[in-house]
Amino acid sequence: MKKKAKKNKKKWTPEKAEEAMILGILEGSPDAIGVAVVRLNCGCRKMAAVDKDGEPASKVIMYRDRADSICDKCKEDNGAFMRTTEQFIYWVSPEPETATKKMIKEKVLGIRTQ
């Protein structure tokens, strides 16, 4: 039974290239308690630091791995939310309380958790 519960509650983790970008964002955002990561179906990424109230603690950064620029589709629609494939928040250690994390996820990503 434990295996099943663990499978349903997948913890999103950053890919190697995303990790470097996340650390750079955190370095420039002293008020950040996490970084919202949005992966798009074109391979581009959108990221931004968030503070303890779920407010932006940095500008939104868009990038594409191993590319000089984001794709043409993202240039056109600014990485439309409808093209999101995965999204999560990378939390700074120590992570905030569960209630705070829930509030921030709902506010930033629109994800309702139970």
Stockholm file with secondary structure:
# STOCKHOLM 1.0

chainA/1-114         MKKKAKKNKKKWTPEKAEEAMILGILEGSPDAIGVAVVRLNCGCRKMAAVDKDGEPASKVIMYRDRADSICDKCKEDNGAFMRTTEQFIYWVSPEPETATKKMIKEKVLGIRTQ
#=GR chainA/1-114 SS CHHHHHHHSCCCCCCHHHHHHHHHHHHTCTTCSEEEEEEETTSEEEEEEECTTSCBSSCCEEEETTCSSCCHHHHHHSSCGGGEEEEEEEECSSCCCHHHHHHHHHHHTCCCCC
#=GC SS_cons         CHHHHHHHSCCCCCCHHHHHHHHHHHHTCTTCSEEEEEEETTSEEEEEEECTTSCBSSCCEEEETTCSSCCHHHHHHSSCGGGEEEEEEEECSSCCCHHHHHHHHHHHTCCCCC
//
